[in-house]
Amino acid sequence: MTEFIGYPIWWGGAAWLANHFVTDNDFTGEKVIPFATSASSPLGSSGSDLADMAGAGDWQDGQRFSSSVSADEVTSWVEGLGL
């Protein structure tokens, strides 16, 4: 199964709610694809930080979208993943 985890970037890191979500759930055997929105901050190490917190799962490279991302841009990204 593939799990998408979306969150806003706050000061270069994932919002605290995402941190709690990944530590409270088991991603063993799951492919995990993080994505984030931000007006100005890059994705940075937020995806790998969440993977470290989770301790399990096959974490993929994430994607950062601007705060004004369109539905077409998101659809194009998901379709390009080849899932």
C-alpha distance (Angstrom), angle and dihedral (degrees) to the residues before:
residue distance angle dihedral
M1 . . .
T2 3.81 . .
E3 3.79 121.1 .
F4 3.79 124.0 -163.1
I5 3.79 116.4 -156.1
G6 3.78 115.9 -165.8
Y7 3.78 126.8 -171.5
P8 3.79 142.6 150.8
I9 3.80 119.7 -102.3
W10 3.79 112.0 -120.4
W11 3.80 116.5 -170.2
G12 3.79 92.5 -25.1
G13 3.81 97.7 -46.3
A14 3.78 139.9 81.7
A15 3.79 115.6 -83.9
W16 3.82 111.8 -94.9
L17 3.79 91.6 -111.1
A18 3.82 90.1 64.4
N19 3.81 89.5 50.9
H20 3.80 90.8 55.1
F21 3.80 92.2 44.9
V22 3.80 94.3 55.7
T23 3.81 94.9 43.9
D24 3.82 91.1 49.0
N25 3.82 95.6 51.2
D26 3.80 136.2 62.2
F27 3.79 115.8 -127.0
T28 3.80 96.8 179.2
G29 3.81 109.2 146.6
E30 3.80 92.4 7.5
K31 3.80 129.3 120.1
V32 3.81 105.4 -135.1
I33 3.80 123.2 -160.5
P34 3.80 116.2 -173.3
F35 3.78 122.9 -156.5
A36 3.76 131.7 176.9
T37 3.77 144.3 -174.1
S38 3.76 127.0 -138.6
A39 3.77 137.8 159.2
S40 3.80 92.0 -140.0
S41 3.83 116.0 -14.1
P42 3.81 120.6 97.4
L43 3.80 122.5 -126.4
G44 3.78 87.5 -105.2
S45 3.78 115.2 167.1
S46 3.80 94.3 -33.1
G47 3.82 93.6 112.7
S48 3.80 94.4 49.3
D49 3.81 90.1 42.8
L50 3.81 89.6 55.7
A51 3.81 90.6 46.7
D52 3.80 89.8 53.4
M53 3.82 90.6 49.5
A54 3.80 91.7 48.2
G55 3.79 93.6 49.9
A56 3.81 92.1 -159.8
G57 3.77 141.2 58.1
D58 3.78 137.1 63.7
W59 3.80 98.8 -83.2
Q60 3.80 115.5 -160.6
D61 3.79 130.3 -159.5
G62 3.76 110.8 -76.4
Q63 3.77 134.7 -135.1
R64 3.78 130.0 -130.5
F65 3.78 119.1 -150.8
S66 3.77 127.5 -166.9
S67 3.77 116.8 -111.2
S68 3.80 88.3 -106.8
V69 3.82 96.5 53.0
S70 3.79 115.8 150.1
A71 3.78 126.0 -131.0
D72 3.82 88.2 -117.1
E73 3.82 91.6 57.6
V74 3.80 91.8 51.2
T75 3.80 92.2 45.6
S76 3.80 91.0 50.4
W77 3.82 90.9 51.1
V78 3.81 93.3 49.3
E79 3.81 92.6 46.4
G80 3.81 89.5 49.7
L81 3.80 91.0 58.2
G82 3.80 91.0 74.1
L83 3.78 95.4 -137.0
